[in-house]
Amino acid sequence: MKEQSFSLETHPHTSSNPDPDEDLSITTSHKVESLSLAPAIKDAPWLCDARRLPKTFETEETFLFVFPLCDHLQVVEPSGSSITVTSGEVLFVPSFTHIKVSSSSGGGQFLVLHFGPSIQLCNGICPRSCADNYHGSAKSDEKDDSFSKKNSILVTSLPLKEIAIYWRHSLYETVRTGIRSLSFFEFKLRELFFIFREFYSREEVEDFLRLFHCSNYGFRAFVYRHHWDCKSVEELADLAGLSLSTFKRIFKEEFRTSPLRWINGQKATYLLRDLEDSDIPLADLAIKYNFSSVSYLCAFSRKMLGATPYTIRQNREKPN
């Protein structure tokens, strides 16, 4: 039997003499002991300004919280899907997501908090999947495999309650004064998750954090890392060290769709970005996205994007 190529998150042993800088758990559960765990914070928060140029972020194997400090901030994904938010909201950007943040009015400041998966954040309970929504979209996908910008947005938003606004203000003042202590911001992040648990309904938090994972993150990260390198679902399952049926079952549980449909959606998203934002020759794009020829790339583009690569590139040059 092959050794599995991905690994799930594990918890280090409990420390008999925990270091306060490492042990900053915030929990109301009597079942969870204070654990010395790897911190979730990857970098001190950033204060950004999108008034002049859009700011680009790519999360890879981490997550982002974006706190607008003004109204009319626009977040755009590679698919062209977008969401406009105000200073009364917070955005969650899941792992392996590419976004551009821009401002359509006078103000453009926002805070960005960059963090990784941690069982301490959600108190060991990952948000349950919004099964009804996922299954509903899967049914429509079976009827029409074409790529949909409207339904592809991954970034989610949550209105800030008064206590969360106070929390954001304290974060802003801390960043503005130049404090860079990662231990302090680890505490602040866990405090934020405590606010989510205590002051929001379970349904609100699950919808907002539906793509946050601490337990099954290994499988999701494996798929994102390796699906570009594999020419088929069978090859991806083999690389994971799983039988095809087991791989499809785990994939369905994690992504709420079939592997082939998801992979085609990824190809469509990034192919569209390359067609609109670059002049990479079609022959090179065919190699990049594992098409056997330019003809197959064009057929894929017509089916998933509703137009040929030539038409997409021609339309981008037209004045608004």
Disulfide bonds with the S-S distance in Angstrom:
none
